[in-house]
Amino acid sequence: MEEINVQIIDMDTMVPEHLVKNADDSYTIFLNARLSRDSQLKYYYHALWHITENDFCKEDVQKIEYEAHND
């Protein structure tokens, strides 16, 4: 698996996590520090799902999120 960096930072409460593919093909998962540990883990695994499903190579964002939440 690719290198994955995790940062826990204060973000707007409407943003639980943010996933970025970096120029060197590594990934950074930003988790909201305002979430509980359980919620942070939930969104961490959600971001990992996107990485393992190679979602950065896909174009249909609605389909990607549908599949992520309905598998």
Residue pairs with C-beta under 8 A, 6 or more apart in sequence:
1 51
1 52
2 25
2 26
2 27
2 51
3 24
3 26
3 27
4 26
4 27
4 28
4 29
4 48
4 51
5 26
5 27
5 28
5 29
6 28
6 29
6 31
6 44
7 28
7 29
7 30
7 31
8 30
8 31
8 32
8 33
8 40
9 30
9 31
9 32
9 33
10 32
10 33
10 34
11 18
11 30
11 32
11 33
11 34
13 32
13 34
15 32
16 31
16 32
16 35
16 39
16 43
17 29
17 30
17 31
17 32
17 43
17 44
17 46
17 47
18 29
18 30
19 27
19 28
19 29
19 30
19 47
19 50
19 51
20 27
20 28
20 30
21 27
21 56
22 28
27 47
27 51
29 44
29 47
29 48
31 40
31 43
31 44
32 40
32 43
35 43
46 68
49 68
49 71
50 56
50 64
50 68
53 64
53 67
53 68
55 64
55 68
58 64
